[in-house]
Amino acid sequence: MVGTPSSSGGRPLRVGLTGGIGSGKTAVADLLEAQGAAVIDTDAIAHALTAPGGLAIEPLRREFGPDMIGADGAMDRPRMRALVFSDARAKARLEALIHPLIGQEVEREAAARQGLYQVFVVPLLVESGRWRDRVDRICVVDCDEATQVLRVRRRSGLAPEMVARIMAAQATRAQRLAVADDVIVNDGQTTPAQLAARTLDRHRAWLDLSALPV
């Protein structure tokens, strides 16, 4: 499903960027943004919604109680993470509350932000089942599971058991690759220079699809 500005009513090419936790989505998105892409990051939007004063804070307080709101006024992410990865019903309640708010902000940013093309960073793109018809390309940042675990533990200090729970709730590597139009490999052997080169290759290919000059 390849779109171009002329074939999609004048809108820019839309790329859905996804990958498992610790795959390196943010690094790839930053590289693409530096090349002129308009990056819309659903994880960053979720963090803003659950930050002090965020639009989700009062609904979260009503739904889950004051204990889920930290002293700083933000959602208590460790406590919420522990809850939703041990209680499927709580996870569904959280998603029902947060996802519509994220969707509204995504649409607002997509309408307001221009670039050579648009990149939607969606960690749960495959799992949601709602994104295939909203983007022209799906790009997966791919790495092996052992590398994911190592990166997440170094970055966040999460216990191995929690990392395993998070990964178990996500699509498998095979499921992500099965829907990918494009793949950027960022495994444990990938250097920053190699990741930048692979990302630039995709950037140039998407510019070609957008009928834009490099």
RAUR-V144216 format. One record per backbone hydrogen bond with DSSP energy under -1.0 kcal/mol. CO is the residue of the C=O (numbers start at 1). NH is the residue of the N-H. If there is no record, write none. Layout:
# RAUR-V144216
co:CO nh:NH
co:CO nh:NH
This chain:
# RAUR-V144216
co:4 nh:8
co:5 nh:10
co:8 nh:11
co:13 nh:118
co:14 nh:136
co:14 nh:137
co:15 nh:120
co:16 nh:139
co:17 nh:122
co:18 nh:141
co:20 nh:23
co:24 nh:28
co:25 nh:29
co:26 nh:30
co:27 nh:31
co:28 nh:32
co:29 nh:33
co:30 nh:34
co:32 nh:37
co:33 nh:36
co:36 nh:116
co:38 nh:119
co:40 nh:121
co:41 nh:45
co:42 nh:46
co:43 nh:47
co:44 nh:48
co:45 nh:49
co:46 nh:50
co:49 nh:56
co:50 nh:75
co:51 nh:54
co:54 nh:57
co:56 nh:60
co:57 nh:61
co:58 nh:62
co:59 nh:63
co:60 nh:64
co:61 nh:65
co:65 nh:68
co:66 nh:69
co:68 nh:76
co:70 nh:73
co:74 nh:70
co:75 nh:77
co:76 nh:80
co:77 nh:81
co:78 nh:82
co:79 nh:83
co:80 nh:84
co:81 nh:85
co:83 nh:86
co:83 nh:87
co:87 nh:91
co:88 nh:92
co:89 nh:93
co:90 nh:94
co:91 nh:95
co:92 nh:96
co:93 nh:97
co:94 nh:98
co:95 nh:99
co:98 nh:102
co:99 nh:103
co:100 nh:104
co:101 nh:105
co:102 nh:106
co:103 nh:107
co:104 nh:108
co:105 nh:109
co:106 nh:110
co:107 nh:111
co:108 nh:112
co:109 nh:113
co:117 nh:38
co:118 nh:15
co:119 nh:40
co:120 nh:17
co:121 nh:42
co:122 nh:125
co:124 nh:128
co:125 nh:129
co:131 nh:134
co:131 nh:135
co:137 nh:16
co:138 nh:181
co:138 nh:182
co:139 nh:18
co:140 nh:184
co:142 nh:186
co:144 nh:148
co:145 nh:149
co:146 nh:150
co:147 nh:151
co:148 nh:152
co:149 nh:153
co:150 nh:154
co:151 nh:155
co:152 nh:156
co:153 nh:157
co:159 nh:163
co:160 nh:164
co:161 nh:165
co:162 nh:166
co:163 nh:167
co:164 nh:168
co:165 nh:169
co:172 nh:176
co:173 nh:177
co:174 nh:178
co:176 nh:179
co:182 nh:140
co:184 nh:142
co:187 nh:190
co:191 nh:195
co:192 nh:196
co:193 nh:197
co:194 nh:198
co:195 nh:199
co:196 nh:200
co:197 nh:201
co:198 nh:202
co:199 nh:203
co:200 nh:204
co:201 nh:205
co:202 nh:206
co:203 nh:207
co:204 nh:208
co:205 nh:209
co:206 nh:210
co:207 nh:212
co:208 nh:211
